[in-house]
Amino acid sequence: MYKNVKRKIERGVAFPTCISVNNTVCHFSPLATDETVLEEGDILKIDMACHIDGFIAAVAHTHVLQQGPVTGRVADVIAAANTAAEVALRLVRPGRKNKDVTDAIQKVAAAYDCKIVEGVLSHQMKQFVIDGNKVVLSVSNPDTRVDDAEFEENEVYAIDIVASTGEGKPKLLDEKQTTIYKRAVDKSYHLKMKASRFIFSEISQNFPIMPFSARALEEKRARLGLVECVNHELLQPYPVLHEKPGDYVAHIKFTVLLMPNGSDRITSHALQELQPTKTIDDPEIKAWLALATKTKKKGGGKKKKGKKGAEAEPMEEEATNGATPQE
């Protein structure tokens, strides 16, 4: 694809790999010194993103460390997140509004007796921009407001859904767990500490735009220098958030291109077999899931010269009750 390109194409990590376990909601990206050991039955949320020439592909997937089908409330919460994401895929279409998607995904979670986790946003993505201005709220509340927006053709979105069997109001328990940061390009400050200046110079050179992990920095100097950078808003931290112990949390994220012929999901991973205790009976949710993600022209999709506005018919992408096969 890039054989004939003369200039050097920038590519690499657009968001560091996170493995958030059980009731940990997001952003747990351990340092090399972390000694956490995974155990049978753990619920893993694996989240990452990469880019080529600034064009970003993001994905998150939930996997349970066990053999055989996932059952009970764990299956419920994974099905809730996945079904909500499938509905969002069908509603994030040109001409639709972002607030309509927010209402829909909350309704899906409620059908599984789960909650959509507050504070998680589905962002428009642009070249070298992982968190664009157009945003879909996961949960509507007075403390979090975003501008009303209409989706448009040729836009790209990261559909990002986190569901919980708990309250869906995660908490920051320990600031020291934070290891992911992003440089705030619109901020400036003359740092006082030598360690801070050294680290910020390294960040500016190696991670000028995309989020990065403290793993990529010299660990001793990073511990000293990152605090001052964060305190003066030169860096935006991505805190590790938690639901209450015993709550189950699931995370599904994929990248969607809003193309003229429909929605192209370009990142995904197949789910384990799920046996949830709940099923979707609501007619409105069923109608959303029945919506086509693509259209095709009649007559086998062959183009006819001299005719414009060819009539389209639905082109199905299968969506089932929670355990949706993903391409």
Backbone bond lengths (Angstrom), bond angles and torsions (degrees), N, CA, C in turn:
res aa  C-N    CA-C-N  psi(-1)  N-CA   C-N-CA  omega(-1)  CA-C   N-CA-C  phi
1 M - - - 1.468 - - 1.525 111.01 -
2 Y 1.363 115.54 -35.91 1.458 119.37 -176.04 1.533 112.12 -112.09
3 K 1.341 117.79 20.14 1.458 120.40 -175.52 1.519 112.64 -63.86
4 N 1.324 117.07 -35.42 1.461 120.74 -174.91 1.526 113.43 -96.29
5 V 1.325 116.40 7.58 1.461 120.09 179.31 1.523 109.11 -83.82
6 K 1.331 116.36 123.57 1.463 120.08 -175.96 1.523 112.37 -81.40
7 R 1.348 116.75 -37.19 1.460 118.26 -178.92 1.525 110.15 -77.56
8 K 1.305 116.14 158.51 1.460 121.19 178.24 1.524 109.80 -72.66
9 I 1.329 116.69 128.43 1.456 121.97 179.61 1.526 108.90 -90.55
10 E 1.315 116.07 121.71 1.461 119.90 177.25 1.519 109.45 -75.35
11 R 1.308 116.40 137.06 1.461 120.62 179.28 1.526 109.20 -157.95
12 G 1.335 115.33 158.48 1.455 118.31 179.71 1.513 112.04 154.60
13 V 1.321 114.80 -153.33 1.463 122.02 -176.86 1.523 109.65 -78.03
14 A 1.322 116.34 129.50 1.469 121.19 175.66 1.524 111.52 -102.68
15 F 1.331 116.39 -20.91 1.465 121.67 171.55 1.522 106.93 -154.43
16 P 1.343 117.59 127.71 1.470 120.27 -175.89 1.529 112.01 -61.54
17 T 1.313 116.07 149.46 1.460 120.88 178.94 1.523 110.80 -64.63
18 C 1.332 114.93 129.96 1.465 121.88 177.33 1.525 108.60 -118.90
19 I 1.329 116.37 140.54 1.463 122.00 174.02 1.520 106.89 -128.13
20 S 1.318 115.89 96.27 1.465 122.34 -176.60 1.530 108.22 -98.74
21 V 1.324 116.61 125.05 1.463 122.24 -168.41 1.528 111.07 -105.91
22 N 1.332 115.39 135.23 1.470 123.74 172.97 1.520 112.68 55.92
23 N 1.345 118.65 -115.13 1.472 120.19 -176.05 1.524 112.85 -82.47
24 T 1.333 118.23 -2.36 1.464 120.61 172.51 1.526 107.91 -71.78
25 V 1.327 115.81 127.72 1.465 120.42 -171.59 1.520 112.01 -83.28
26 C 1.340 117.08 -47.21 1.463 118.33 -171.18 1.519 111.92 -165.98
27 H 1.349 114.31 163.79 1.465 125.05 167.15 1.526 114.50 71.09
28 F 1.340 118.69 16.67 1.462 118.98 176.03 1.523 108.46 -84.23
29 S 1.320 115.44 103.57 1.462 122.68 -178.79 1.526 107.18 -125.35
30 P 1.323 117.81 89.51 1.467 121.37 -166.67 1.521 113.56 -67.41
31 L 1.321 114.62 150.85 1.456 121.40 172.56 1.524 109.23 -75.93
32 A 1.319 116.29 168.92 1.465 120.82 -178.64 1.523 111.70 -62.37
33 T 1.324 117.05 -24.36 1.466 121.11 -178.10 1.529 112.93 -84.63
34 D 1.327 117.86 -6.09 1.467 120.63 -178.51 1.531 110.02 -67.42
35 E 1.330 116.45 137.38 1.465 121.19 -175.92 1.527 112.79 -113.24
36 T 1.322 117.72 19.91 1.460 121.15 178.19 1.529 110.34 -60.77
37 V 1.328 116.46 132.75 1.468 122.45 178.85 1.527 108.64 -114.72
38 L 1.315 116.68 128.97 1.459 120.99 178.56 1.523 110.05 -76.72
39 E 1.344 115.48 146.49 1.457 120.89 -176.96 1.525 111.09 -126.96
40 E 1.324 115.87 159.66 1.456 122.30 176.31 1.522 110.20 -54.10
41 G 1.324 116.34 131.56 1.456 121.14 178.66 1.511 114.71 90.80
42 D 1.333 118.18 -7.22 1.468 120.35 178.13 1.532 110.47 -63.22
43 I 1.333 114.81 144.40 1.466 121.72 175.97 1.520 107.38 -100.33
44 L 1.313 117.08 115.90 1.463 121.79 -176.08 1.520 110.23 -105.11
45 K 1.337 115.85 129.02 1.463 121.33 169.87 1.523 107.62 -106.27
46 I 1.313 116.96 111.36 1.461 121.88 -176.77 1.522 108.23 -105.47
47 D 1.328 116.25 122.79 1.466 122.76 -170.72 1.519 108.85 -131.52
48 M 1.328 117.59 133.48 1.468 120.56 -179.57 1.526 110.28 -162.47
49 A 1.335 115.62 167.48 1.465 121.01 174.09 1.520 109.00 -155.31
50 C 1.328 115.89 150.26 1.457 121.44 175.49 1.525 108.51 -135.12
51 H 1.321 116.02 170.96 1.466 118.96 179.13 1.520 110.65 -147.51
52 I 1.316 115.23 154.02 1.460 123.50 169.01 1.519 106.94 -127.60
53 D 1.320 115.71 119.75 1.463 121.82 -177.87 1.529 111.28 56.79
54 G 1.332 116.42 32.54 1.461 121.15 177.24 1.514 114.89 85.19
55 F 1.333 117.60 -5.59 1.465 120.39 178.47 1.526 108.44 -88.64
56 I 1.325 115.76 119.36 1.461 122.35 -163.38 1.523 111.88 -101.19
57 A 1.323 115.24 139.77 1.468 122.36 170.00 1.521 107.51 -123.12
58 A 1.334 116.63 122.50 1.464 122.13 -176.97 1.521 109.81 -119.25
59 V 1.337 115.90 149.13 1.463 120.39 -179.98 1.520 109.47 -154.43
60 A 1.326 116.37 146.71 1.465 122.27 169.82 1.518 107.77 -141.41
61 H 1.324 115.40 144.77 1.463 120.89 -174.80 1.523 108.64 -142.60
62 T 1.323 116.11 149.54 1.463 121.41 177.70 1.520 109.55 -113.15
63 H 1.335 115.33 130.24 1.462 121.21 -178.83 1.524 109.13 -136.30
64 V 1.328 116.25 136.49 1.464 121.75 177.58 1.523 108.55 -101.13
65 L 1.331 116.79 129.83 1.461 121.43 -178.66 1.527 110.17 -76.54
66 Q 1.313 115.78 82.19 1.461 120.98 179.20 1.513 109.73 -161.69
67 Q 1.316 115.43 161.09 1.452 122.09 172.56 1.525 108.72 -90.31
68 G 1.319 116.87 151.22 1.449 120.44 175.41 1.511 113.10 81.90
69 P 1.338 116.51 179.24 1.464 120.99 -176.49 1.520 113.03 -67.27
70 V 1.320 115.63 150.88 1.470 122.38 175.48 1.523 107.55 -87.72
71 T 1.326 116.73 131.71 1.461 120.89 -173.82 1.525 111.13 -126.38
72 G 1.339 115.68 176.21 1.462 122.18 171.92 1.516 113.51 66.23
73 R 1.328 114.92 -149.65 1.462 120.68 -175.28 1.527 112.30 -68.95
74 V 1.322 117.25 -27.18 1.469 119.06 175.38 1.527 109.67 -63.74
75 A 1.326 116.19 -43.64 1.469 119.68 176.73 1.522 110.83 -63.89
76 D 1.341 116.50 -37.83 1.471 120.09 178.70 1.523 111.53 -58.51
77 V 1.333 116.28 -47.40 1.464 118.71 -173.55 1.527 111.27 -71.67
78 I 1.338 117.25 -35.01 1.466 119.24 176.34 1.527 110.07 -67.79
79 A 1.337 116.05 -42.19 1.466 119.95 177.59 1.520 111.19 -63.07
80 A 1.334 117.00 -38.13 1.468 120.76 178.85 1.522 111.00 -61.91
81 A 1.341 116.64 -48.02 1.466 120.36 -179.80 1.521 110.88 -64.37
82 N 1.330 116.65 -43.59 1.459 120.12 -177.15 1.525 112.16 -68.21
83 T 1.336 116.52 -43.48 1.462 119.40 -179.85 1.522 110.90 -66.82
84 A 1.336 116.65 -39.50 1.467 119.96 176.26 1.524 110.76 -61.24
85 A 1.332 116.60 -39.76 1.466 120.22 178.21 1.528 111.04 -66.56
86 E 1.337 116.94 -38.21 1.462 120.54 177.49 1.530 111.21 -64.13
87 V 1.329 116.36 -40.50 1.468 119.87 176.69 1.528 110.06 -64.27
88 A 1.336 116.47 -44.43 1.468 120.01 178.67 1.522 111.13 -59.13
89 L 1.331 116.92 -41.00 1.465 121.15 178.07 1.522 111.20 -55.66
90 R 1.316 116.70 -37.25 1.461 121.65 -176.96 1.523 113.37 -84.58
91 L 1.327 117.19 -18.28 1.466 120.54 -178.97 1.527 113.16 -101.05
92 V 1.318 117.28 -20.51 1.469 119.95 175.49 1.527 107.13 -80.46
93 R 1.319 115.05 82.68 1.451 123.10 -177.05 1.523 109.68 -135.06
94 P 1.328 118.14 150.60 1.464 120.30 178.77 1.522 111.86 -52.17
95 G 1.339 115.00 132.67 1.458 121.05 179.96 1.512 114.02 96.60
96 R 1.334 117.75 -18.60 1.463 120.29 178.81 1.528 110.56 -88.52
97 K 1.345 115.86 164.97 1.463 122.15 -176.34 1.531 110.99 -105.41
98 N 1.332 115.54 149.88 1.463 119.57 -179.74 1.528 112.74 -65.00
99 K 1.332 118.14 -35.08 1.465 120.49 -177.50 1.530 111.59 -66.37
100 D 1.332 117.69 -27.38 1.464 120.28 178.33 1.529 111.00 -65.98
101 V 1.321 116.27 -35.28 1.465 120.99 179.61 1.525 110.00 -69.18
102 T 1.324 117.30 -41.67 1.467 121.76 178.92 1.520 111.18 -56.42
103 D 1.308 116.87 -48.67 1.468 120.94 -179.42 1.526 111.21 -62.82
104 A 1.318 116.53 -39.07 1.467 120.68 -175.74 1.524 111.97 -67.84
105 I 1.334 117.93 -45.09 1.464 119.23 -175.94 1.524 111.41 -68.77
106 Q 1.329 117.49 -30.83 1.463 119.56 175.31 1.529 110.88 -67.04
107 K 1.316 116.18 -37.41 1.467 120.30 179.15 1.526 110.56 -65.53
108 V 1.321 116.97 -39.58 1.463 120.84 178.79 1.525 110.47 -63.16
109 A 1.329 117.24 -46.90 1.466 120.42 -179.51 1.523 111.20 -59.52
110 A 1.323 116.62 -40.96 1.465 120.84 179.85 1.526 111.43 -62.02
111 A 1.323 117.22 -31.49 1.466 120.70 179.14 1.524 111.76 -64.69
112 Y 1.327 116.76 -24.63 1.464 121.69 176.88 1.531 111.79 -100.44
113 D 1.341 116.70 11.66 1.464 122.26 -177.60 1.530 110.56 57.58
114 C 1.335 115.37 41.51 1.463 122.56 178.25 1.523 109.04 -126.79
115 K 1.330 116.01 171.68 1.457 121.96 177.57 1.526 109.53 -120.73
116 I 1.324 115.85 142.07 1.459 120.50 168.14 1.526 107.37 -76.22
117 V 1.322 116.61 134.00 1.462 121.40 -175.59 1.525 110.34 -74.80
118 E 1.319 115.68 131.81 1.463 121.70 -179.74 1.527 111.26 -68.51
119 G 1.326 115.35 150.78 1.460 121.23 173.40 1.514 115.20 88.50
120 V 1.325 117.63 -6.68 1.466 120.80 178.32 1.529 108.47 -89.10
121 L 1.316 116.54 129.31 1.461 121.73 -175.45 1.523 110.78 -120.09
122 S 1.323 115.69 139.49 1.465 121.02 169.97 1.528 107.33 -95.12
123 H 1.328 116.59 117.85 1.468 121.88 -172.20 1.522 112.04 -105.11
124 Q 1.325 114.42 146.37 1.455 119.46 161.87 1.522 107.68 -67.91
125 M 1.333 117.41 143.65 1.458 121.53 176.66 1.523 109.61 -120.74
126 K 1.331 115.16 141.25 1.456 122.06 176.47 1.525 108.37 -128.90
127 Q 1.315 116.60 178.79 1.459 119.31 179.80 1.526 110.02 -60.40
128 F 1.324 116.35 121.63 1.462 125.37 -178.35 1.530 113.38 64.27
129 V 1.323 117.81 14.59 1.475 121.23 178.71 1.525 108.63 -126.53
130 I 1.339 116.62 108.94 1.459 120.80 -177.84 1.520 111.99 -87.14
131 D 1.321 116.93 -17.63 1.471 120.81 -177.75 1.526 109.71 -132.64
132 G 1.326 115.62 77.00 1.458 121.62 -177.32 1.516 113.37 -70.32
133 N 1.330 115.72 176.90 1.466 121.42 -173.07 1.523 113.65 -71.86
134 K 1.315 117.41 -33.07 1.466 119.14 178.85 1.527 109.04 -78.90
135 V 1.329 115.62 127.82 1.464 121.10 -170.65 1.522 109.95 -136.83
136 V 1.330 115.83 144.27 1.463 121.75 170.55 1.522 107.85 -111.06
137 L 1.328 116.80 118.00 1.463 121.05 175.70 1.519 110.05 -70.88
138 S 1.324 116.17 142.09 1.461 119.36 172.83 1.519 111.11 -77.26
139 V 1.331 116.13 -38.91 1.463 122.17 -177.10 1.519 108.67 -135.71
140 S 1.313 116.80 130.54 1.466 120.95 175.77 1.524 109.43 -82.37
141 N 1.323 116.15 126.29 1.464 120.27 172.32 1.522 108.96 -154.18
142 P 1.339 117.58 160.82 1.471 120.91 -175.10 1.521 113.92 -63.27
143 D 1.348 117.43 -23.92 1.463 120.54 -176.29 1.524 113.11 -81.89
144 T 1.312 117.05 -18.87 1.462 120.88 -177.80 1.515 109.47 -125.22
145 R 1.311 115.89 112.25 1.462 120.37 -179.58 1.529 109.79 -124.00
146 V 1.305 115.38 142.14 1.467 120.89 173.49 1.521 107.85 -131.61
147 D 1.315 115.50 158.19 1.462 120.04 179.27 1.531 110.19 -68.59
148 D 1.334 115.13 142.09 1.461 119.56 172.17 1.525 108.61 -62.46
149 A 1.309 116.13 139.62 1.466 119.96 -177.55 1.520 110.04 -145.54
150 E 1.316 114.10 153.35 1.464 121.04 176.27 1.519 108.48 -114.32
151 F 1.320 116.63 133.33 1.459 121.07 178.88 1.525 109.95 -71.42
152 E 1.345 115.05 145.13 1.458 120.45 -177.96 1.524 110.84 -129.57
153 E 1.316 114.59 156.24 1.457 121.16 179.44 1.527 110.81 -60.74
154 N 1.328 115.93 144.32 1.469 125.37 177.83 1.524 113.45 73.33
155 E 1.317 117.81 14.03 1.461 120.88 172.05 1.529 109.72 -87.78
156 V 1.337 114.88 161.60 1.466 121.91 178.89 1.522 108.43 -125.21
157 Y 1.332 116.26 135.85 1.465 120.94 -179.27 1.526 110.65 -132.46
158 A 1.329 115.09 146.53 1.459 121.78 166.36 1.523 106.86 -98.44
159 I 1.328 116.56 106.26 1.461 121.51 176.51 1.523 106.94 -77.77
160 D 1.326 117.04 116.48 1.464 122.21 -168.88 1.528 109.36 -127.79
161 I 1.331 116.81 109.92 1.457 122.04 -174.89 1.525 109.92 -125.82
162 V 1.327 116.53 127.77 1.466 122.22 173.62 1.520 108.13 -125.56
163 A 1.331 116.46 126.69 1.463 121.94 179.99 1.523 109.77 -119.13
164 S 1.333 116.04 154.77 1.465 121.66 -177.22 1.521 110.37 -142.00
165 T 1.328 115.61 148.56 1.464 119.88 170.96 1.520 111.08 -81.61
166 G 1.334 116.69 -7.12 1.460 121.41 179.13 1.516 112.14 -93.77
167 E 1.333 115.90 -148.26 1.462 121.50 -175.52 1.519 113.07 -78.26
168 G 1.322 117.60 -19.23 1.463 120.05 -177.45 1.514 113.26 75.45
169 K 1.340 116.07 23.52 1.468 121.31 179.27 1.524 108.85 -125.03
170 P 1.326 117.10 78.37 1.467 120.51 -172.68 1.520 112.70 -68.62
171 K 1.330 114.66 156.18 1.462 121.43 -177.16 1.528 110.12 -123.44
172 L 1.338 114.54 151.02 1.458 121.77 170.19 1.525 107.67 -86.37
173 L 1.325 117.22 118.37 1.462 120.74 -177.33 1.520 112.73 -97.64
174 D 1.325 117.36 -32.36 1.461 119.90 -175.17 1.527 108.94 -152.25
175 E 1.330 116.47 112.44 1.469 120.52 -180.00 1.525 112.21 -61.71
176 K 1.342 116.82 -24.59 1.458 120.39 -178.63 1.526 112.35 -68.17
177 Q 1.342 117.25 -16.17 1.463 119.77 177.43 1.527 112.42 -75.05
178 T 1.319 117.20 -16.85 1.467 120.68 -177.34 1.525 110.55 -67.48
179 T 1.319 116.24 125.21 1.467 121.08 178.36 1.527 112.67 -129.75
180 I 1.336 117.96 -6.23 1.467 120.99 -178.28 1.523 109.75 -110.12
181 Y 1.322 115.45 134.72 1.465 121.78 -177.58 1.526 109.14 -140.87
182 K 1.319 114.70 161.70 1.472 120.98 173.05 1.519 108.47 -137.54
183 R 1.323 115.60 135.27 1.465 119.99 -179.92 1.525 110.37 -67.38
184 A 1.332 115.43 132.21 1.472 121.21 176.17 1.523 107.53 -88.02
185 V 1.325 116.72 100.76 1.463 121.03 -170.81 1.524 112.67 -69.46
186 D 1.334 117.20 -16.56 1.463 119.90 -177.91 1.526 112.89 -96.05
187 K 1.347 117.40 6.93 1.463 121.14 -177.76 1.525 110.70 -113.76
188 S 1.327 115.43 149.55 1.465 120.15 175.42 1.526 109.43 -144.36
189 Y 1.324 115.57 149.50 1.468 121.12 179.49 1.521 107.57 -167.31
190 H 1.332 116.86 142.17 1.460 120.92 177.31 1.524 108.47 -86.89
191 L 1.318 115.92 104.03 1.462 121.33 -176.85 1.521 111.19 -68.41
192 K 1.319 115.57 142.58 1.467 121.39 -176.09 1.525 112.36 -86.25
193 M 1.342 116.57 -42.03 1.459 120.49 -174.02 1.527 111.58 -81.98
194 K 1.328 115.33 140.34 1.460 120.89 178.59 1.531 110.64 -61.84
195 A 1.333 116.78 -41.27 1.467 120.83 179.80 1.525 110.87 -62.56
196 S 1.329 116.33 -37.94 1.466 120.56 179.44 1.522 110.64 -66.18
197 R 1.334 116.37 -43.59 1.465 119.96 -179.99 1.527 110.64 -64.22
198 F 1.332 116.39 -39.78 1.465 120.79 179.65 1.527 110.47 -62.78
199 I 1.334 116.05 -48.48 1.466 120.54 -177.89 1.522 110.98 -65.90
200 F 1.332 117.04 -42.51 1.464 119.38 -178.11 1.525 111.19 -66.61
201 S 1.330 116.91 -34.29 1.462 120.49 175.90 1.530 110.39 -64.63
202 E 1.331 116.24 -42.25 1.463 120.64 178.31 1.530 110.90 -63.76
203 I 1.334 115.96 -41.82 1.465 120.58 179.05 1.528 110.60 -64.13
204 S 1.328 116.56 -45.30 1.465 120.93 -178.15 1.521 111.68 -62.17
205 Q 1.328 116.02 -33.34 1.458 120.40 -179.23 1.528 112.14 -78.83
206 N 1.332 116.80 -42.03 1.465 120.62 -171.97 1.531 114.65 -99.18
207 F 1.334 116.54 -26.18 1.475 120.70 -176.74 1.530 109.98 -135.91
208 P 1.335 117.67 60.50 1.463 119.76 -173.37 1.524 114.55 -69.66
209 I 1.331 117.71 -22.25 1.469 120.43 -173.53 1.525 112.73 -130.38
210 M 1.327 116.97 -46.91 1.464 120.96 -172.63 1.533 111.79 -82.38
211 P 1.335 117.43 152.60 1.466 120.57 172.64 1.532 110.61 -60.02
212 F 1.319 115.75 153.22 1.464 121.19 -178.13 1.528 109.40 -143.82
213 S 1.322 115.48 164.42 1.462 121.53 177.23 1.519 110.17 -103.29
214 A 1.317 115.53 145.52 1.466 120.31 175.78 1.524 111.21 -62.15
215 R 1.325 117.90 -16.50 1.472 120.90 175.02 1.520 111.52 -57.01
216 A 1.335 115.54 -30.66 1.465 120.19 -175.56 1.526 112.38 -79.25
217 L 1.327 117.07 -5.47 1.458 121.56 -178.50 1.525 110.25 -106.33
218 E 1.318 115.38 162.79 1.464 119.61 172.87 1.531 107.74 -65.33
219 E 1.341 117.14 114.57 1.465 121.42 -164.98 1.530 113.56 -59.33
220 K 1.329 118.40 -44.01 1.464 120.11 -176.27 1.522 110.85 -64.74
221 R 1.330 116.93 -47.35 1.469 120.01 179.21 1.522 111.05 -67.44
222 A 1.333 116.51 -34.56 1.463 120.16 -179.73 1.517 110.78 -61.30
223 R 1.318 117.34 -43.65 1.469 121.01 -179.45 1.521 110.68 -58.94
224 L 1.312 116.41 -38.37 1.466 120.45 -178.70 1.527 111.85 -76.55
225 G 1.330 116.37 -40.83 1.457 119.68 -170.42 1.508 116.60 -88.52
226 L 1.330 118.04 -28.21 1.459 120.30 -175.43 1.519 112.66 -65.44
227 V 1.323 116.71 -35.13 1.470 120.41 -176.75 1.523 111.18 -59.91
228 E 1.332 117.29 -47.49 1.464 119.91 -179.76 1.528 110.69 -65.53
229 C 1.323 116.98 -38.02 1.471 120.17 178.43 1.526 111.29 -62.51
230 V 1.330 117.03 -41.48 1.465 121.28 179.03 1.519 110.69 -69.92
231 N 1.328 116.68 -42.79 1.470 120.62 -178.27 1.522 112.34 -59.99
232 H 1.324 116.76 -29.80 1.468 120.49 -179.85 1.533 111.78 -105.11
233 E 1.339 115.57 19.84 1.470 123.91 170.30 1.525 113.94 61.73
234 L 1.333 116.53 23.76 1.460 119.29 173.81 1.525 110.88 -77.54
235 L 1.328 115.66 -23.39 1.455 121.80 178.15 1.519 109.84 -125.80
236 Q 1.316 115.88 141.87 1.464 122.06 173.99 1.523 108.16 -99.20
237 P 1.338 118.40 116.02 1.466 119.91 179.22 1.524 111.86 -81.28
238 Y 1.313 115.95 150.24 1.466 122.39 172.18 1.531 107.06 -109.77
239 P 1.330 118.26 93.91 1.466 120.80 -172.77 1.525 112.62 -69.77
240 V 1.327 115.25 150.25 1.462 121.64 173.67 1.528 107.52 -82.29
241 L 1.324 116.47 120.91 1.461 121.74 -175.86 1.525 110.36 -111.40
242 H 1.337 115.42 151.68 1.461 120.81 -176.03 1.524 110.86 -134.59
243 E 1.324 115.50 142.54 1.450 121.52 162.52 1.535 107.67 -85.60
244 K 1.323 117.57 179.76 1.465 120.57 -178.86 1.530 110.46 -70.88
245 P 1.343 117.35 149.33 1.468 119.75 175.91 1.528 110.95 -54.10
246 G 1.319 115.91 136.35 1.462 120.46 -178.31 1.513 113.79 95.37
247 D 1.337 117.49 -16.79 1.463 120.58 174.89 1.526 109.25 -77.45
248 Y 1.321 115.95 146.55 1.457 121.49 176.22 1.523 108.86 -104.31
249 V 1.329 115.85 137.47 1.467 121.46 -177.12 1.526 109.24 -129.50
250 A 1.329 116.22 136.95 1.470 121.82 177.42 1.522 109.72 -128.35
251 H 1.322 115.62 147.04 1.470 122.24 -175.73 1.526 109.01 -133.56
252 I 1.317 116.42 125.15 1.467 122.55 174.34 1.528 107.99 -128.73
253 K 1.323 115.97 127.84 1.473 120.53 177.39 1.520 108.73 -142.48
254 F 1.328 116.10 141.74 1.456 120.07 173.56 1.521 109.38 -151.33
255 T 1.318 115.09 163.43 1.463 122.55 -178.29 1.523 109.42 -100.81
256 V 1.334 115.71 132.79 1.462 121.72 -175.52 1.526 110.02 -125.65
257 L 1.322 115.94 131.55 1.459 122.31 174.25 1.527 108.28 -101.71
258 L 1.320 117.33 125.69 1.467 121.09 178.92 1.527 108.69 -88.43
259 M 1.322 115.76 89.48 1.453 122.36 -174.34 1.529 110.88 -93.15
260 P 1.333 117.72 163.14 1.470 120.21 179.95 1.531 113.76 -57.32
261 N 1.339 117.05 -30.96 1.472 119.74 -178.15 1.525 112.78 -97.65
262 G 1.337 117.67 10.35 1.459 119.94 178.51 1.513 112.13 132.09
263 S 1.333 115.27 -166.53 1.465 121.79 -175.43 1.522 110.58 -96.47
264 D 1.326 116.60 127.39 1.461 122.16 175.73 1.521 109.27 -104.96
265 R 1.343 116.66 112.41 1.467 120.50 174.25 1.518 107.07 -87.38
266 I 1.332 117.57 117.00 1.461 120.32 -171.34 1.521 113.07 -105.62
267 T 1.336 118.84 -6.46 1.460 121.42 175.18 1.518 108.77 -134.91
268 S 1.322 116.69 134.75 1.464 120.51 177.43 1.520 109.07 -174.12
269 H 1.321 115.63 171.63 1.456 121.66 176.05 1.519 107.79 -149.78
270 A 1.328 116.95 141.67 1.462 120.87 -177.92 1.526 111.14 -66.05
271 L 1.325 116.38 140.58 1.457 121.94 177.34 1.525 111.10 -78.69
272 Q 1.341 115.05 156.46 1.458 119.48 165.42 1.527 109.08 -65.23
273 E 1.329 116.38 165.25 1.460 119.57 174.75 1.524 109.22 -65.76
274 L 1.321 116.11 128.12 1.462 121.68 -179.56 1.524 110.17 -111.90
275 Q 1.324 115.22 140.09 1.460 121.67 173.10 1.529 108.44 -127.00
276 P 1.348 116.75 73.81 1.469 120.00 -177.39 1.519 111.65 -68.38
277 T 1.329 115.17 158.10 1.470 120.40 178.00 1.519 111.41 -83.24
278 K 1.336 116.55 -14.15 1.470 121.58 -178.29 1.529 109.93 -112.15
279 T 1.320 115.19 156.28 1.460 120.95 173.72 1.527 109.23 -130.82
280 I 1.317 115.53 158.99 1.463 120.92 179.08 1.527 109.24 -85.91
281 D 1.321 116.20 113.66 1.466 121.98 177.37 1.524 112.35 -113.84
282 D 1.331 117.03 -14.42 1.454 121.00 -175.98 1.534 110.25 -66.81
283 P 1.332 118.26 125.58 1.474 120.89 -177.57 1.521 113.44 -61.28
284 E 1.335 117.26 -36.26 1.464 119.46 -178.47 1.524 110.85 -67.11
285 I 1.345 117.00 -42.81 1.465 119.70 178.15 1.525 110.35 -63.99
286 K 1.330 116.61 -41.86 1.466 120.10 177.56 1.527 111.17 -60.36
287 A 1.324 115.74 -38.15 1.471 119.79 179.04 1.524 110.85 -66.54
288 W 1.328 116.75 -39.94 1.470 119.50 177.22 1.526 110.51 -61.85
289 L 1.338 116.43 -46.03 1.463 120.40 -178.09 1.526 112.30 -65.97
290 A 1.327 116.44 -24.09 1.467 120.70 179.77 1.523 112.78 -81.04
291 L 1.333 117.32 -10.91 1.459 120.04 179.73 1.521 110.32 -64.91
292 A 1.317 116.23 140.85 1.460 120.90 177.22 1.520 109.91 -74.75
293 T 1.317 116.24 147.35 1.465 120.28 174.85 1.521 111.83 -92.55
294 K 1.334 116.42 -15.93 1.464 120.47 179.94 1.516 109.77 -138.80
295 T 1.318 115.77 164.29 1.458 121.52 173.79 1.520 108.63 -124.09
296 K 1.308 114.79 154.77 1.469 119.02 174.23 1.517 108.67 -136.21
297 K 1.300 115.42 150.04 1.460 119.67 -179.82 1.520 110.30 -75.29
298 K 1.320 114.83 145.01 1.458 119.41 177.20 1.524 110.43 -64.33
299 G 1.315 114.19 154.43 1.462 119.03 -179.29 1.507 111.70 84.41
300 G 1.375 115.89 30.89 1.457 119.62 175.78 1.499 113.68 77.91
301 G 1.326 117.69 13.38 1.451 120.59 176.29 1.508 114.37 81.07
302 K 1.359 118.00 9.61 1.461 120.31 179.91 1.519 110.35 -76.35
303 K 1.307 115.20 136.31 1.460 119.97 179.61 1.524 110.26 -78.28
304 K 1.321 116.00 138.05 1.455 121.46 177.14 1.516 109.25 -111.51
305 K 1.319 115.84 124.81 1.452 120.16 -177.39 1.514 110.52 -67.88
306 G 1.333 114.80 143.38 1.452 120.38 174.09 1.503 114.66 82.67
307 K 1.341 118.58 0.73 1.457 120.93 179.86 1.517 109.65 -118.83
308 K 1.306 114.70 135.05 1.453 120.51 -179.91 1.519 109.50 -114.00
309 G 1.334 114.48 157.00 1.462 119.53 174.11 1.507 112.53 63.68
310 A 1.325 118.30 44.08 1.462 121.04 -179.88 1.511 110.39 -57.27
311 E 1.325 115.73 138.97 1.461 121.13 -178.78 1.521 109.51 -65.65
312 A 1.322 116.80 140.04 1.459 120.76 -176.58 1.515 110.33 -112.89
313 E 1.322 115.26 153.87 1.456 120.41 174.60 1.511 108.41 -129.58
314 P 1.341 118.48 157.81 1.452 120.28 -175.06 1.519 112.73 -63.64
315 M 1.319 114.10 146.69 1.457 121.13 174.03 1.513 105.97 -123.01
316 E 1.311 118.13 107.09 1.455 122.72 -166.53 1.523 112.21 -69.84
317 E 1.334 116.12 143.13 1.456 122.75 162.11 1.511 105.34 -121.96
318 E 1.321 116.92 120.03 1.458 121.62 -169.36 1.520 112.07 -61.99
319 A 1.323 116.20 135.26 1.459 121.81 173.31 1.513 107.55 -137.28
320 T 1.320 116.43 121.73 1.452 121.14 -179.20 1.510 109.89 -116.80
321 N 1.300 116.33 -175.66 1.462 122.12 -169.60 1.523 112.31 -72.73
322 G 1.310 117.15 76.88 1.455 120.73 174.65 1.508 113.08 92.80
323 A 1.336 119.15 -48.63 1.454 122.19 -176.61 1.516 110.09 -91.93
324 T 1.323 116.02 62.81 1.458 121.44 -174.57 1.518 111.06 -77.94
325 P 1.342 118.43 122.60 1.454 119.08 173.20 1.517 109.33 -63.84
326 Q 1.321 117.04 133.54 1.459 120.16 -179.99 1.515 108.74 -113.72
327 E 1.336 113.26 144.05 1.459 117.24 -175.62 1.503 111.07 -72.50
